[in-house]
């Protein structure tokens, strides 16, 4: 298992259901077989997003 990484999302990023997400720092948990990136804000709030909408955090 690879360690998680701190990432931010680009403005106007939508999750796999089409809902807009709030910009902010997230942890990249991994990319699944279908190509979606799983990001988590905390232990109970995670979303699948397009990996092209991720920006590596400069503070990681």
N, C-alpha and C positions, 0 to 999 in steps of 0.2 A: 504494500500500500504506500502510495506517495504522500508526503506530507502536504497539508493544505497550504495555500498561498493567499496572501491578501491581494484582493483585486477591487477595482472600482468599475462601475458600469458607465457607458456613454449616456448622454442625455437622450431622452425619448426611447429608452430600451423597453421592450415588451417581453413578458415571459411567454412560455409556450402556449398559454391560453389566450394571449393577445392583450393582457392587461399591462398598462404602464407601470414601471417600477420606480421607486424613489431613488435618486442618485445617492451614493454613499459607499462606504467600504463594506466589503463582503469577503467571505472566505470561499475560495474555489475548492470544492470537494472532489471534483473530477469531471470527466467527460464520458457520457455513456455511449453505448454501441451505435445509437442512432444519431449521434453528433451533438446532442444538447449538453451544455455545461451546467452542472449543478452548483449553485452558489447559495450560501447561507448567511443571513444577517446575524442570527443567533441560533440557539439549539432548537427553536420551534418555528422558525421562519426561513424556509428555503424555496428556491425557485429554479426552474430550468430556463436557460436563456441561450441565445445564439452566441457561440464563443467569439464571434467577430465583434460583439458589443462589450467585450471585457477590455479593461485597461489595467496593466500591472501597476500596482501601487509603488510609488517611489520610496515609501517608508518601510517596505517589507524586508 
